[in-house]
């Protein structure tokens, strides 16, 4: 396979610094750049750590109150910045709970959305907000879970009260809620990407940790994302995580189909074998997306990797079309698809890769999470 060309549609300063930061925080970069940036990032990391610990202390001694809602609350989150698959896992859990006859509502912060207070993305019958207003991930959840209400709001407690008053759920799921300790949770499901681990072990911004690793003690369940090869390669990480003495569940994401963004038709992923494709993504882990396409047999001739939650423009779509010349298809993520569908793309052979959660220890998951 030839060398893949990598084009960035626009290169904002925050994207360049983000790529540099990713290398530093993962411990991949050990040259001049690493050592010149180490001291200021280390000092910022110390200040951040003081703030995080002080906040937890205030809750622990009761100066800040933990509020309870009048129904069961399950949080799905992580202890690191960046992607670990919270949105697909939230969708998966919501579907499982609904199969058990539970009334479910999903609460999300609505990151990058325009709603400042409380917004109903979906009432379980109709999608009310756009991706721009709701944020791409809440909109994606609403589109996938057509009969489950999705609500955005920065204050999860107030949003939860609204959800209970309007929808009377049995269970509320907090998307990305592990650090939102103001709201009491009956269960904390923490996702860990085995390949990424905990980066270089430092707190943000020197590393990728949102809080010290001892925060894993609050977790009810540890869900580890990794395939068989990664599990073998990172056996030591598995061993260390098992020392947490928490229910321990392995999972991954299985491609289900590719969806035509123009007419909505679904095709088997087998059609990607031997196809020349452009990999288009605005997610936290673009390498993982490209790797998935290659595992499906696609020849990734170009990669357009954009910042997470990227806001596309008409000009971007025109550039994507030029980059797609000579390719059989443009393959993007479902998160990007919800934004791209609002543009005139009838002339583009563009598809979204639809994935689903695949759990190795499904019996344990059913026992501890779906009750």
Helices and strands as residue ranges (DSSP letters): E 5-6, H 13-26, H 32-60, E 72-77, H 86-99, E 104-108, E 118-122, H 131-134, H 136-144, E 149-153, H 156-167, E 171-175, E 187-193, G 213-218, E 221-225, H 228-233, H 235-242, E 247-260, E 266-267, G 269-272, E 276-281, H 286-295, E 299-305, H 314-323, E 329-333, H 334-340, E 350-359, H 362-368
